[in-house]
């Protein structure tokens, strides 16, 4: 069973930065498509950024140019660097691991990001 553990959330002022980390268990990390999702109160969970096993990235329009997703396969870790944070970025951020060939799909427990002055 793959387990995902997020860290790095917290309270930050508008315009500030945070870096989220997600470390996974197991030895097949490099085979997973990794993604960061977020869910604000009253909203559906939405995809923020994704990175393929080869390193190809994609972003939601709302975070393009501000957020950067990256992965370190030897460390079984995916990161989300968040810059120029806005109040509307406030949400619980979840890490996701998805393996296209088998359909395996795993979620972390979530980490709270609050952007407020």
C-alpha positions as CSV (number, residue, x, y, z in Angstrom):
1,X,0.0,0.0,0.0
2,X,1.4,3.4,-1.0
3,X,1.3,6.1,1.6
4,X,1.7,9.8,0.9
5,X,2.7,12.3,3.6
6,X,2.4,16.0,2.9
7,X,4.2,18.8,4.7
8,X,5.0,22.5,4.4
9,X,1.6,24.1,4.8
10,X,0.9,27.0,7.0
11,X,-0.1,30.6,7.3
12,X,1.4,33.2,5.0
13,X,0.7,36.8,4.0
14,X,-0.4,37.7,0.5
15,X,2.6,37.8,-1.8
16,X,4.5,35.3,0.3
17,X,5.8,31.9,-0.6
18,X,5.5,28.3,0.7
19,X,6.9,25.0,-0.5
20,X,4.9,21.9,0.0
21,X,6.5,18.4,0.0
22,X,4.9,15.0,-0.5
23,X,7.0,11.9,0.3
24,X,5.7,8.5,-0.7
25,X,6.4,5.0,0.5
26,X,7.3,2.1,-1.7
27,X,9.7,1.6,-4.6
28,X,7.6,2.5,-7.6
29,X,7.5,6.3,-7.1
30,X,9.1,7.0,-10.5
31,X,6.2,5.1,-12.2
32,X,3.5,7.4,-10.8
33,X,2.0,10.5,-12.3
34,X,2.1,12.9,-9.3
35,X,-0.3,15.8,-8.7
36,X,-1.2,18.5,-6.3
37,X,-4.9,19.2,-5.7
38,X,-6.6,21.7,-3.5
39,X,-10.0,22.1,-1.9
40,X,-11.4,25.2,-0.4
41,X,-14.5,25.2,1.9
42,X,-17.6,24.8,-0.2
43,X,-15.7,24.0,-3.4
44,X,-14.9,20.9,-5.3
45,X,-11.3,19.5,-5.2
46,X,-9.4,20.8,-8.2
47,X,-6.2,19.9,-9.9
48,X,-3.5,22.5,-9.3
49,X,-0.4,21.0,-10.9
50,X,0.7,17.6,-12.2
51,X,4.0,16.1,-13.2
52,X,4.6,12.9,-15.2
53,X,7.1,10.2,-14.6
54,X,9.3,11.8,-17.3
55,X,9.0,15.3,-15.7
56,X,6.4,16.8,-18.0
57,X,4.4,19.4,-16.1
58,X,0.9,21.0,-16.3
59,X,-0.8,23.7,-14.3
60,X,-4.2,25.1,-13.7
61,X,-4.5,28.5,-15.3
62,X,-5.0,30.2,-11.9
63,X,-1.5,29.2,-10.8
64,X,0.5,29.4,-14.0
65,X,3.6,31.5,-13.5
66,X,3.3,31.4,-9.7
67,X,3.5,27.7,-8.8
68,X,6.1,25.2,-9.8
69,X,5.8,21.4,-9.4
70,X,8.9,19.2,-9.4
71,X,9.9,15.7,-8.3
72,X,12.9,14.0,-6.9
73,X,12.6,10.3,-7.8
74,X,15.5,9.0,-5.6
75,X,13.9,10.7,-2.7
76,X,10.3,9.6,-3.6
77,X,9.2,13.2,-3.2
78,X,7.2,15.7,-5.1
79,X,7.3,19.4,-4.4
80,X,5.0,22.4,-5.0
81,X,6.7,25.7,-4.8
82,X,4.1,28.4,-4.4
83,X,5.1,32.1,-4.9
84,X,3.1,35.3,-5.0
85,X,0.4,33.6,-3.0
86,X,-3.1,35.1,-3.0
87,X,-6.0,34.9,-0.6
88,X,-7.8,32.7,-3.1
89,X,-5.1,30.1,-2.8
90,X,-6.3,29.3,0.7
91,X,-7.3,25.6,0.7
92,X,-6.3,22.2,1.9
93,X,-3.7,20.9,-0.5
94,X,-3.6,17.2,-1.3
95,X,-0.9,15.1,-2.9
96,X,-2.0,12.4,-5.4
97,X,-0.2,9.5,-6.9
98,X,-1.7,7.8,-10.0
99,X,-0.3,4.9,-12.0
100,X,-1.8,5.0,-15.5
101,X,-1.0,1.3,-16.4
102,X,-2.7,-0.2,-13.3
103,X,-5.2,2.5,-12.2
104,X,-3.7,2.7,-8.8
105,X,-4.6,5.9,-7.2
106,X,-3.5,7.2,-3.8
107,X,-4.1,10.4,-1.7
108,X,-2.3,12.1,1.1
109,X,-4.0,13.4,4.2
110,X,-3.8,17.0,3.1
111,X,-2.0,20.1,4.4
112,X,-3.7,23.4,5.1
113,X,-2.5,26.5,3.3
114,X,-3.9,29.8,4.6
115,X,-3.1,33.1,2.8
116,X,-4.2,36.0,5.0
117,X,-3.0,39.4,6.2
